[in-house]
């Protein structure tokens, strides 16, 4: 993820990731992932905007899946 960020944000990303409490790591990583420049279609843009606003409705985190579901998630 760090390498996909613009150069100007890499140090800030590193500083935050190295100090974030473990229970907040996923949320911080998702937030940073949303800053990576990416082209999206309209449906993806709506999803990105929702996640950026902090709405994780219908988002499934790995720890919420059983072992078989996680392995088959692709």
Biopython code that builds the backbone (N, CA, C, O; Angstrom):
import numpy as np
from Bio.PDB.StructureBuilder import StructureBuilder

atoms = [
    (1, "UNK", "N", (0.827, -1.183, 0.000)),
    (1, "UNK", "CA", (0.000, 0.000, 0.000)),
    (1, "UNK", "C", (0.871, 1.245, 0.000)),
    (1, "UNK", "O", (0.583, 2.214, -0.702)),
    (2, "UNK", "N", (1.920, 1.214, 0.778)),
    (2, "UNK", "CA", (2.807, 2.380, 0.877)),
    (2, "UNK", "C", (3.327, 2.770, -0.504)),
    (2, "UNK", "O", (3.375, 3.956, -0.831)),
    (3, "UNK", "N", (3.715, 1.797, -1.311)),
    (3, "UNK", "CA", (4.285, 2.083, -2.625)),
    (3, "UNK", "C", (3.251, 2.642, -3.597)),
    (3, "UNK", "O", (3.614, 3.324, -4.555)),
    (4, "UNK", "N", (1.974, 2.364, -3.364)),
    (4, "UNK", "CA", (0.925, 2.879, -4.241)),
    (4, "UNK", "C", (0.542, 4.316, -3.907)),
    (4, "UNK", "O", (-0.105, 4.989, -4.710)),
    (5, "UNK", "N", (0.935, 4.784, -2.736)),
    (5, "UNK", "CA", (0.616, 6.156, -2.324)),
    (5, "UNK", "C", (1.511, 7.157, -3.042)),
    (5, "UNK", "O", (2.634, 6.826, -3.423)),
    (6, "UNK", "N", (1.022, 8.376, -3.228)),
    (6, "UNK", "CA", (1.894, 9.428, -3.749)),
    (6, "UNK", "C", (3.078, 9.630, -2.797)),
    (6, "UNK", "O", (2.935, 9.496, -1.582)),
    (7, "UNK", "N", (4.223, 9.947, -3.347)),
    (7, "UNK", "CA", (5.449, 10.121, -2.544)),
    (7, "UNK", "C", (5.236, 11.028, -1.332)),
    (7, "UNK", "O", (5.761, 10.755, -0.252)),
    (8, "UNK", "N", (4.476, 12.095, -1.505)),
    (8, "UNK", "CA", (4.284, 13.077, -0.439)),
    (8, "UNK", "C", (3.548, 12.502, 0.776)),
    (8, "UNK", "O", (3.613, 13.083, 1.860)),
    (9, "UNK", "N", (2.853, 11.379, 0.615)),
    (9, "UNK", "CA", (2.071, 10.814, 1.727)),
    (9, "UNK", "C", (2.735, 9.623, 2.398)),
    (9, "UNK", "O", (2.269, 9.172, 3.445)),
    (10, "UNK", "N", (3.799, 9.110, 1.827)),
    (10, "UNK", "CA", (4.396, 7.874, 2.342)),
    (10, "UNK", "C", (4.917, 7.993, 3.773)),
    (10, "UNK", "O", (4.700, 7.087, 4.578)),
    (11, "UNK", "N", (5.587, 9.070, 4.102)),
    (11, "UNK", "CA", (6.119, 9.242, 5.463)),
    (11, "UNK", "C", (4.987, 9.342, 6.473)),
    (11, "UNK", "O", (5.065, 8.769, 7.560)),
    (12, "UNK", "N", (3.950, 10.059, 6.119)),
    (12, "UNK", "CA", (2.790, 10.194, 7.010)),
    (12, "UNK", "C", (2.132, 8.828, 7.226)),
    (12, "UNK", "O", (1.767, 8.493, 8.353)),
    (13, "UNK", "N", (1.978, 8.041, 6.163)),
    (13, "UNK", "CA", (1.419, 6.696, 6.263)),
    (13, "UNK", "C", (2.261, 5.839, 7.199)),
    (13, "UNK", "O", (1.733, 5.190, 8.102)),
    (14, "UNK", "N", (3.564, 5.839, 6.980)),
    (14, "UNK", "CA", (4.466, 5.031, 7.809)),
    (14, "UNK", "C", (4.355, 5.415, 9.271)),
    (14, "UNK", "O", (4.258, 4.545, 10.137)),
    (15, "UNK", "N", (4.369, 6.696, 9.553)),
    (15, "UNK", "CA", (4.278, 7.150, 10.945)),
    (15, "UNK", "C", (2.977, 6.687, 11.597)),
    (15, "UNK", "O", (2.976, 6.251, 12.749)),
    (16, "UNK", "N", (1.872, 6.782, 10.862)),
    (16, "UNK", "CA", (0.590, 6.389, 11.450)),
    (16, "UNK", "C", (0.497, 4.874, 11.618)),
    (16, "UNK", "O", (0.055, 4.398, 12.663)),
    (17, "UNK", "N", (0.902, 4.119, 10.619)),
    (17, "UNK", "CA", (0.805, 2.664, 10.687)),
    (17, "UNK", "C", (1.680, 2.099, 11.798)),
    (17, "UNK", "O", (1.311, 1.117, 12.441)),
    (18, "UNK", "N", (2.818, 2.704, 12.021)),
    (18, "UNK", "CA", (3.731, 2.199, 13.052)),
    (18, "UNK", "C", (3.274, 2.521, 14.466)),
    (18, "UNK", "O", (3.823, 1.980, 15.426)),
    (19, "UNK", "N", (2.284, 3.387, 14.614)),
    (19, "UNK", "CA", (1.844, 3.763, 15.959)),
    (19, "UNK", "C", (0.377, 3.461, 16.241)),
    (19, "UNK", "O", (-0.073, 3.650, 17.371)),
    (20, "UNK", "N", (-0.377, 3.001, 15.255)),
    (20, "UNK", "CA", (-1.805, 2.760, 15.450)),
    (20, "UNK", "C", (-2.013, 1.545, 16.358)),
    (20, "UNK", "O", (-1.313, 0.543, 16.213)),
    (21, "UNK", "N", (-2.961, 1.621, 17.288)),
    (21, "UNK", "CA", (-3.285, 0.453, 18.107)),
    (21, "UNK", "C", (-3.798, -0.686, 17.215)),
    (21, "UNK", "O", (-4.487, -0.440, 16.225)),
    (22, "UNK", "N", (-3.467, -1.905, 17.563)),
    (22, "UNK", "CA", (-3.811, -3.065, 16.743)),
    (22, "UNK", "C", (-5.303, -3.154, 16.456)),
    (22, "UNK", "O", (-5.693, -3.558, 15.360)),
    (23, "UNK", "N", (-6.141, -2.787, 17.412)),
    (23, "UNK", "CA", (-7.584, -2.906, 17.199)),
    (23, "UNK", "C", (-8.125, -1.864, 16.221)),
    (23, "UNK", "O", (-9.287, -1.939, 15.821)),
    (24, "UNK", "N", (-7.305, -0.903, 15.838)),
    (24, "UNK", "CA", (-7.721, 0.122, 14.877)),
    (24, "UNK", "C", (-7.001, 0.004, 13.533)),
    (24, "UNK", "O", (-7.228, 0.808, 12.629)),
    (25, "UNK", "N", (-6.132, -1.003, 13.407)),
    (25, "UNK", "CA", (-5.312, -1.142, 12.217)),
    (25, "UNK", "C", (-6.139, -1.295, 10.938)),
    (25, "UNK", "O", (-5.846, -0.642, 9.936)),
    (26, "UNK", "N", (-7.163, -2.144, 10.957)),
    (26, "UNK", "CA", (-7.968, -2.337, 9.747)),
    (26, "UNK", "C", (-8.626, -1.049, 9.284)),
    (26, "UNK", "O", (-8.630, -0.741, 8.092)),
    (27, "UNK", "N", (-9.176, -0.305, 10.214)),
    (27, "UNK", "CA", (-9.851, 0.941, 9.855)),
    (27, "UNK", "C", (-8.851, 1.931, 9.257)),
    (27, "UNK", "O", (-9.153, 2.596, 8.267)),
    (28, "UNK", "N", (-7.676, 2.029, 9.849)),
    (28, "UNK", "CA", (-6.653, 2.942, 9.347)),
    (28, "UNK", "C", (-6.179, 2.505, 7.956)),
    (28, "UNK", "O", (-5.991, 3.342, 7.072)),
    (29, "UNK", "N", (-5.988, 1.214, 7.764)),
    (29, "UNK", "CA", (-5.566, 0.723, 6.449)),
    (29, "UNK", "C", (-6.621, 1.001, 5.389)),
    (29, "UNK", "O", (-6.283, 1.392, 4.272)),
    (30, "UNK", "N", (-7.888, 0.806, 5.720)),
    (30, "UNK", "CA", (-8.962, 1.100, 4.762)),
    (30, "UNK", "C", (-8.956, 2.585, 4.417)),
    (30, "UNK", "O", (-9.076, 2.952, 3.248)),
    (31, "UNK", "N", (-8.819, 3.431, 5.421)),
    (31, "UNK", "CA", (-8.791, 4.874, 5.173)),
    (31, "UNK", "C", (-7.642, 5.242, 4.243)),
    (31, "UNK", "O", (-7.819, 6.025, 3.309)),
    (32, "UNK", "N", (-6.471, 4.677, 4.497)),
    (32, "UNK", "CA", (-5.329, 4.958, 3.634)),
    (32, "UNK", "C", (-5.536, 4.379, 2.242)),
    (32, "UNK", "O", (-5.152, 5.009, 1.257)),
    (33, "UNK", "N", (-6.124, 3.215, 2.138)),
    (33, "UNK", "CA", (-6.387, 2.619, 0.828)),
    (33, "UNK", "C", (-7.265, 3.536, -0.015)),
    (33, "UNK", "O", (-7.145, 3.571, -1.239)),
    (34, "UNK", "N", (-8.141, 4.270, 0.643)),
    (34, "UNK", "CA", (-9.029, 5.172, -0.076)),
    (34, "UNK", "C", (-8.308, 6.400, -0.619)),
    (34, "UNK", "O", (-8.879, 7.139, -1.421)),
    (35, "UNK", "N", (-7.060, 6.635, -0.198)),
    (35, "UNK", "CA", (-6.314, 7.785, -0.703)),
    (35, "UNK", "C", (-5.472, 7.442, -1.925)),
    (35, "UNK", "O", (-4.901, 8.333, -2.554)),
    (36, "UNK", "N", (-5.390, 6.157, -2.267)),
    (36, "UNK", "CA", (-4.609, 5.748, -3.433)),
    (36, "UNK", "C", (-5.370, 6.150, -4.686)),
    (36, "UNK", "O", (-6.538, 5.791, -4.839)),
    (37, "UNK", "N", (-4.735, 6.883, -5.575)),
    (37, "UNK", "CA", (-5.427, 7.319, -6.789)),
    (37, "UNK", "C", (-5.856, 6.109, -7.629)),
    (37, "UNK", "O", (-5.024, 5.313, -8.064)),
    (38, "UNK", "N", (-7.161, 5.989, -7.843)),
    (38, "UNK", "CA", (-7.714, 4.871, -8.589)),
    (38, "UNK", "C", (-8.911, 5.355, -9.384)),
    (38, "UNK", "O", (-9.676, 6.200, -8.920)),
    (39, "UNK", "N", (-9.067, 4.819, -10.574)),
    (39, "UNK", "CA", (-10.236, 5.142, -11.391)),
    (39, "UNK", "C", (-11.352, 4.169, -11.025)),
    (39, "UNK", "O", (-11.137, 2.957, -11.004)),
    (40, "UNK", "N", (-12.552, 4.698, -10.734)),
    (40, "UNK", "CA", (-13.693, 3.875, -10.348)),
    (40, "UNK", "C", (-14.876, 4.187, -11.260)),
    (40, "UNK", "O", (-14.991, 5.286, -11.801)),
    (41, "UNK", "N", (-15.765, 3.180, -11.419)),
    (41, "UNK", "CA", (-17.023, 3.487, -12.095)),
    (41, "UNK", "C", (-17.970, 4.113, -11.076)),
    (41, "UNK", "O", (-17.607, 4.243, -9.907)),
    (42, "UNK", "N", (-19.163, 4.501, -11.485)),
    (42, "UNK", "CA", (-20.073, 5.227, -10.588)),
    (42, "UNK", "C", (-20.435, 4.425, -9.344)),
    (42, "UNK", "O", (-20.478, 4.983, -8.248)),
    (43, "UNK", "N", (-20.695, 3.135, -9.492)),
    (43, "UNK", "CA", (-21.045, 2.304, -8.329)),
    (43, "UNK", "C", (-19.884, 2.221, -7.350)),
    (43, "UNK", "O", (-20.080, 2.284, -6.136)),
    (44, "UNK", "N", (-18.667, 2.079, -7.884)),
    (44, "UNK", "CA", (-17.489, 2.039, -7.022)),
    (44, "UNK", "C", (-17.270, 3.376, -6.328)),
    (44, "UNK", "O", (-16.905, 3.414, -5.152)),
    (45, "UNK", "N", (-17.488, 4.462, -7.042)),
    (45, "UNK", "CA", (-17.331, 5.792, -6.430)),
    (45, "UNK", "C", (-18.278, 5.964, -5.250)),
    (45, "UNK", "O", (-17.897, 6.526, -4.223)),
    (46, "UNK", "N", (-19.512, 5.480, -5.392)),
    (46, "UNK", "CA", (-20.486, 5.572, -4.299)),
    (46, "UNK", "C", (-20.022, 4.744, -3.111)),
    (46, "UNK", "O", (-20.139, 5.180, -1.966)),
    (47, "UNK", "N", (-19.497, 3.557, -3.375)),
    (47, "UNK", "CA", (-18.999, 2.699, -2.302)),
    (47, "UNK", "C", (-17.797, 3.343, -1.619)),
    (47, "UNK", "O", (-17.717, 3.350, -0.390)),
    (48, "UNK", "N", (-16.876, 3.875, -2.388)),
    (48, "UNK", "CA", (-15.698, 4.534, -1.825)),
    (48, "UNK", "C", (-16.117, 5.718, -0.955)),
    (48, "UNK", "O", (-15.589, 5.897, 0.143)),
    (49, "UNK", "N", (-17.049, 6.517, -1.431)),
    (49, "UNK", "CA", (-17.516, 7.671, -0.655)),
    (49, "UNK", "C", (-18.148, 7.224, 0.657)),
    (49, "UNK", "O", (-17.947, 7.857, 1.693)),
    (50, "UNK", "N", (-18.912, 6.133, 0.613)),
    (50, "UNK", "CA", (-19.560, 5.626, 1.824)),
    (50, "UNK", "C", (-18.524, 5.152, 2.838)),
    (50, "UNK", "O", (-18.623, 5.464, 4.025)),
    (51, "UNK", "N", (-17.528, 4.397, 2.370)),
    (51, "UNK", "CA", (-16.492, 3.889, 3.275)),
    (51, "UNK", "C", (-15.649, 5.044, 3.816)),
    (51, "UNK", "O", (-15.299, 5.050, 4.996)),
    (52, "UNK", "N", (-15.319, 6.016, 2.971)),
    (52, "UNK", "CA", (-14.554, 7.183, 3.439)),
    (52, "UNK", "C", (-15.294, 7.941, 4.528)),
    (52, "UNK", "O", (-14.675, 8.518, 5.421)),
    (53, "UNK", "N", (-16.622, 7.939, 4.455)),
    (53, "UNK", "CA", (-17.407, 8.654, 5.457)),
    (53, "UNK", "C", (-17.491, 7.877, 6.770)),
    (53, "UNK", "O", (-18.022, 8.378, 7.761)),
    (54, "UNK", "N", (-16.961, 6.646, 6.771)),
    (54, "UNK", "CA", (-16.976, 5.841, 7.991)),
    (54, "UNK", "C", (-18.113, 4.850, 8.057)),
    (54, "UNK", "O", (-18.280, 4.180, 9.076)),
    (55, "UNK", "N", (-18.907, 4.733, 6.995)),
    (55, "UNK", "CA", (-20.030, 3.792, 6.954)),
    (55, "UNK", "C", (-19.535, 2.459, 6.417)),
    (55, "UNK", "O", (-19.309, 2.315, 5.215)),
    (56, "UNK", "N", (-19.365, 1.482, 7.303)),
    (56, "UNK", "CA", (-18.883, 0.165, 6.917)),
    (56, "UNK", "C", (-20.023, -0.848, 6.799)),
    (56, "UNK", "O", (-19.794, -2.055, 6.880)),
    (57, "UNK", "N", (-21.251, -0.358, 6.607)),
    (57, "UNK", "CA", (-22.401, -1.227, 6.422)),
    (57, "UNK", "C", (-22.126, -2.164, 5.246)),
    (57, "UNK", "O", (-21.663, -1.734, 4.190)),
    (58, "UNK", "N", (-22.411, -3.429, 5.441)),
    (58, "UNK", "CA", (-22.246, -4.485, 4.441)),
    (58, "UNK", "C", (-20.789, -4.795, 4.112)),
    (58, "UNK", "O", (-20.526, -5.577, 3.198)),
    (59, "UNK", "N", (-19.845, -4.209, 4.827)),
    (59, "UNK", "CA", (-18.434, -4.558, 4.654)),
    (59, "UNK", "C", (-18.169, -5.772, 5.540)),
    (59, "UNK", "O", (-18.559, -5.790, 6.708)),
    (60, "UNK", "N", (-17.510, -6.776, 4.986)),
    (60, "UNK", "CA", (-17.185, -7.979, 5.743)),
    (60, "UNK", "C", (-15.689, -8.001, 6.005)),
    (60, "UNK", "O", (-14.883, -7.965, 5.075)),
    (61, "UNK", "N", (-15.329, -8.059, 7.274)),
    (61, "UNK", "CA", (-13.930, -8.134, 7.656)),
    (61, "UNK", "C", (-13.532, -9.597, 7.801)),
    (61, "UNK", "O", (-14.362, -10.439, 8.143)),
    (62, "UNK", "N", (-12.280, -9.896, 7.544)),
    (62, "UNK", "CA", (-11.787, -11.272, 7.556)),
    (62, "UNK", "C", (-12.107, -11.985, 8.862)),
    (62, "UNK", "O", (-12.456, -13.166, 8.846)),
    (63, "UNK", "N", (-11.996, -11.298, 9.989)),
    (63, "UNK", "CA", (-12.233, -11.975, 11.276)),
    (63, "UNK", "C", (-13.704, -12.347, 11.470)),
    (63, "UNK", "O", (-14.034, -13.121, 12.368)),
    (64, "UNK", "N", (-14.583, -11.800, 10.633)),
    (64, "UNK", "CA", (-15.998, -12.137, 10.721)),
    (64, "UNK", "C", (-16.348, -13.371, 9.898)),
    (64, "UNK", "O", (-17.470, -13.870, 9.979)),
    (65, "UNK", "N", (-15.409, -13.865, 9.115)),
    (65, "UNK", "CA", (-15.636, -15.033, 8.276)),
    (65, "UNK", "C", (-15.098, -16.278, 8.956)),
    (65, "UNK", "O", (-14.127, -16.208, 9.710)),
    (66, "UNK", "N", (-15.718, -17.404, 8.696)),
    (66, "UNK", "CA", (-15.167, -18.676, 9.152)),
    (66, "UNK", "C", (-13.951, -19.019, 8.316)),
    (66, "UNK", "O", (-13.734, -18.426, 7.259)),
    (67, "UNK", "N", (-13.168, -19.958, 8.771)),
    (67, "UNK", "CA", (-11.937, -20.336, 8.063)),
    (67, "UNK", "C", (-12.205, -20.725, 6.604)),
    (67, "UNK", "O", (-11.462, -20.318, 5.711)),
    (68, "UNK", "N", (-13.247, -21.498, 6.361)),
    (68, "UNK", "CA", (-13.550, -21.922, 4.986)),
    (68, "UNK", "C", (-13.972, -20.759, 4.116)),
    (68, "UNK", "O", (-13.561, -20.672, 2.959)),
    (69, "UNK", "N", (-14.789, -19.859, 4.657)),
    (69, "UNK", "CA", (-15.233, -18.695, 3.882)),
    (69, "UNK", "C", (-14.049, -17.792, 3.529)),
    (69, "UNK", "O", (-13.953, -17.276, 2.415)),
    (70, "UNK", "N", (-13.158, -17.615, 4.493)),
    (70, "UNK", "CA", (-12.002, -16.736, 4.279)),
    (70, "UNK", "C", (-11.102, -17.294, 3.188)),
    (70, "UNK", "O", (-10.634, -16.560, 2.317)),
    (71, "UNK", "N", (-10.867, -18.595, 3.244)),
    (71, "UNK", "CA", (-9.979, -19.212, 2.247)),
    (71, "UNK", "C", (-10.592, -19.189, 0.856)),
    (71, "UNK", "O", (-9.864, -19.130, -0.134)),
    (72, "UNK", "N", (-11.931, -19.235, 0.761)),
    (72, "UNK", "CA", (-12.569, -19.293, -0.543)),
    (72, "UNK", "C", (-12.959, -17.916, -1.074)),
    (72, "UNK", "O", (-13.553, -17.807, -2.146)),
    (73, "UNK", "N", (-12.626, -16.870, -0.329)),
    (73, "UNK", "CA", (-13.032, -15.525, -0.712)),
    (73, "UNK", "C", (-12.261, -15.009, -1.921)),
    (73, "UNK", "O", (-12.573, -13.932, -2.428)),
    (74, "UNK", "N", (-11.289, -15.729, -2.383)),
    (74, "UNK", "CA", (-10.603, -15.349, -3.609)),
    (74, "UNK", "C", (-9.407, -14.540, -3.364)),
    (74, "UNK", "O", (-8.724, -14.145, -4.309)),
]
sb = StructureBuilder()
sb.init_structure("model")
sb.init_model(0)
sb.init_chain("A")
sb.init_seg("    ")
for serial, (resi, resn, name, xyz) in enumerate(atoms, 1):
    if name == "N":
        sb.init_residue(resn, " ", resi, " ")
    sb.init_atom(name, np.array(xyz, "f"), 0.0, 1.0, " ", f" {name:<3s}", serial, name[0])
structure = sb.get_structure()
